[in-house]
Amino acid sequence: MRGAGALAPRMGVTGRARSIAGVTAVLMPGAPVADAVIDDVARRVAALGRPVGLGTLLVGDDPASANYVGKKHEACERVGMASIDRRLPADTTQKELFAAIDELNGDPAVDAFLVQLPLPKGLDEEAALLAIDPDKDADGLHPVNLGRLAMGAKGPRACTPLGIQALLAHHGVATEGRHVVIVGRGLTIGRPLALLLALKEPRANAAVTVVHTGVPDWRDHTRRADIVIGAAGSPNLIGPGDVRPGAAVVGGGITWEVKRLVSDVDEAVAEVAGWVTPRLGGVGPTTVAMLLANAVTAAERRASA
């Protein structure tokens, strides 16, 4: 595919190549993408001339969630953004959760915030998302904002899909007119990413196919795709035999196996793919950067109201 110019790489793209069994796949790290977004956010925060606040609400003591929330607050410090860290015990009731969300909705120091998912068993995640003020929705997952995305209207957009879109663009992988297959239909990646990449906008405008557990022949679809994006949260689901030679492959879904982070995309895919995200440092850094971008956009919107 690469030799035929189907996904011609942009000249001067940063990144390194990995050679496996004589085949070279261009790695697509997320750090350069995140750095560019974070630099822009820092400039916009400074230009506002007032504090910008990003809040997080963590319920329970899940180590992976706590680690992720910690990274978000570290990123806030990097851009000069105030971070509001709210934590509730694992035995929190739905009523107590709603009360905490209401406090963040009404706090003038909070421009945007998120409820860290997953929530402990017994709590209604859908109800929690619905309780968030859509204009303070840092994650872009409120039903109102998913509706805005479907319409192509302005509003917070889901962070991981935004990060994947920016990562592909940064590394010179065009989506316009290409066939993109997304493996997984979850709320945080698969569904919003399909909407995003199908929009009639720059860095989108793709033919998008979504496959999942209800599609037994899903590999027939990925083998024909120009771009394959794993969004299933199933370790090493996508192997080298599941993609066409020269395709761009993104590991968006991740799973913790003991203390090791494992992608949906088997590392051996680099033997076949033209572009591939690394197991570590791929999509993850871009998700946090897009969260900060959503927060400063919310602050700018409030300042101009």
Residue pairs with C-beta under 8 A, 6 or more apart in sequence:
1 7
1 226
1 244
1 245
1 246
1 247
1 274
2 8
2 9
2 246
2 274
3 246
6 178
6 226
6 246
7 173
7 174
7 178
7 226
7 227
7 246
7 247
7 248
7 274
7 275
8 172
8 174
9 26
9 171
9 172
9 173
9 274
9 275
10 171
10 172
13 26
13 170
13 171
13 172
14 32
14 170
15 26
15 27
15 28
15 29
15 32
15 171
16 26
16 27
17 24
17 25
17 26
17 27
18 24
18 25
18 27
18 270
20 268
20 270
20 271
21 271
23 270
23 271
23 272
25 269
25 270
25 271
25 272
25 273
25 274
25 275
25 276
26 171
26 274
26 275
26 276
27 270
27 275
27 276
27 277
27 278
28 167
28 168
28 170
28 171
28 173
28 248
28 250
28 275
28 276
28 277
28 278
28 282
29 277
29 278
29 281
29 282
30 163
30 167
30 277
30 281
30 282
30 283
30 284
30 285
30 286
31 281
31 285
32 170
33 163
33 166
33 167
33 170
33 285
33 286
33 289
34 163
34 285
34 286
34 288
34 289
35 289
36 170
37 166
37 286
37 289
37 290
37 292
37 293
38 75
38 78
38 79
38 289
38 292
40 293
41 79
41 81
41 289
41 292
41 293
41 296
42 78
42 79
42 80
44 296
44 300
45 52
45 79
45 80
45 81
45 296
45 299
46 80
48 296
48 299
48 300
48 303
50 299
50 303
51 81
51 82
51 109
52 80
52 81
52 82
52 111
52 295
52 296
52 299
53 81
53 82
53 83
53 84
53 107
53 109
53 110
53 111
53 112
53 295
53 299
54 72
54 76
54 81
54 82
54 83
54 84
54 110
54 111
54 112
54 113
54 138
54 291
54 292
54 295
55 83
55 84
55 85
55 86
55 104
55 107
55 110
55 112
55 113
55 114
55 138
56 69
56 72
56 73
56 83
56 84
56 85
56 86
56 113
56 114
56 116
57 86
57 87
57 88
57 100
57 101
57 104
57 113
57 114
57 115
57 116
58 65
58 66
58 69
58 85
58 86
58 87
58 88
58 116
59 87
59 88
59 89
59 90
59 92
59 97
59 115
59 116
59 119
59 120
59 123
60 88
60 89
60 90
60 92
60 119
60 120
61 90
62 118
62 120
64 256
65 116
65 117
65 118
68 116
69 85
69 116
71 288
72 83
72 288
72 291
73 83
73 85
75 288
75 289
75 291
75 292
76 82
76 83
76 292
77 83
79 292
79 296
81 292
81 295
81 296
82 109
84 104
84 107
84 109
84 110
84 113
86 100
86 103
86 104
88 96
88 97
88 100
90 120
91 120
92 120
92 123
94 123
94 124
94 127
97 115
97 119
97 123
97 128
98 127
98 128
98 131
101 115
101 128
101 131
101 132
102 131
104 110
104 113
104 136
105 131
105 132
105 133
105 136
110 136
111 136
111 295
111 296
111 298
111 299
111 302
112 136
112 137
112 138
112 156
112 294
112 295
112 298
112 299
113 132
113 136
113 138
114 137
114 138
114 139
114 291
115 125
115 128
115 129
115 132
115 139
117 125
117 188
118 125
119 125
119 128
129 141
129 142
129 143
130 142
130 143
132 142
134 142
134 144
134 145
134 155
134 156
135 156
135 298
135 301
136 298
137 144
137 145
137 156
137 294
138 156
138 159
138 291
138 294
138 295
138 298
139 156
139 158
139 159
139 188
139 291
139 294
140 146
140 149
140 155
140 156
140 157
140 158
140 159
140 162
140 192
140 294
141 158
141 187
141 188
141 192
142 156
144 155
145 155
145 156
145 157
146 158
146 191
146 192
146 195
148 154
148 155
149 155
149 157
149 158
149 192
149 195
149 196
149 199
150 195
152 199
152 200
152 201
156 294
156 297
156 298
157 192
157 196
157 290
157 294
158 188
158 189
158 192
158 193
158 196
159 287
159 288
159 290
159 291
159 294
160 188
160 189
160 193
160 252
160 283
160 286
160 287
160 290
161 189
161 192
161 193
161 196
161 197
162 196
162 286
162 290
162 293
163 283
163 285
163 286
163 287
163 289
163 290
164 189
164 193
164 229
164 250
164 252
164 283
164 286
165 175
165 193
165 196
165 197
165 203
165 204
166 203
166 286
166 290
167 250
167 277
167 282
167 283
167 286
168 174
168 175
168 203
168 227
168 248
168 250
169 175
169 203
171 275
173 227
173 248
173 275
175 197
175 203
175 204
175 205
175 206
175 227
176 202
176 203
176 204
176 205
176 206
177 205
177 206
177 207
178 206
178 207
178 226
178 227
179 206
179 207
179 209
179 224
179 225
179 226
179 227
180 197
180 206
180 207
180 208
180 209
180 225
180 226
180 227
180 228
180 229
181 208
181 209
181 210
181 211
181 221
181 222
181 224
181 225
181 227
181 228
181 229
182 189
182 190
182 193
182 194
182 208
182 209
182 210
182 211
182 229
182 231
183 190
183 211
183 212
183 218
183 222
183 228
183 229
183 230
183 231
183 232
183 237
183 238
183 253
183 264
184 190
184 210
184 212
184 230
184 231
184 232
184 233
184 234
184 252
184 253
184 264
185 191
185 194
185 210
185 212
185 231
186 231
186 232
186 233
186 253
189 231
189 252
189 253
190 210
190 212
190 231
190 232
191 210
193 229
193 231
193 252
194 208
194 210
196 204
197 204
197 206
197 208
198 204
198 205
198 206
198 207
198 208
199 205
206 227
209 221
209 225
211 218
211 221
211 222
212 218
212 232
215 221
219 241
219 242
222 228
222 238
222 242
222 243
223 242
223 243
223 244
224 244
225 243
225 244
225 247
226 244
226 247
226 248
227 247
227 248
227 249
227 250
228 238
228 242
228 243
228 247
228 248
228 249
228 250
229 249
229 250
229 252
230 237
230 238
230 249
230 250
230 251
230 252
230 253
230 263
230 264
230 265
231 252
231 253
231 264
232 253
232 264
233 253
233 254
233 255
233 264
234 253
234 255
234 264
235 255
235 257
235 262
235 263
235 264
236 262
236 263
236 264
236 265
236 266
237 253
237 264
237 265
237 266
238 249
238 251
238 264
238 265
238 266
238 269
239 266
239 268
239 269
240 266
240 268
240 269
240 271
240 272
241 272
242 269
243 249
243 269
243 272
243 273
244 272
245 272
245 273
245 274
246 273
246 274
247 272
247 273
247 274
247 275
248 273
248 274
248 275
248 276
249 265
249 269
249 273
249 275
249 276
249 277
250 265
250 276
250 277
250 282
250 283
251 263
251 264
251 265
251 276
251 277
251 279
251 282
251 283
252 264
252 283
253 263
253 264
254 261
254 262
254 263
254 264
254 284
255 261
255 262
255 264
256 262
261 279
261 280
262 279
263 277
263 279
263 282
265 276
265 277
265 279
267 279
269 276
270 276
277 283
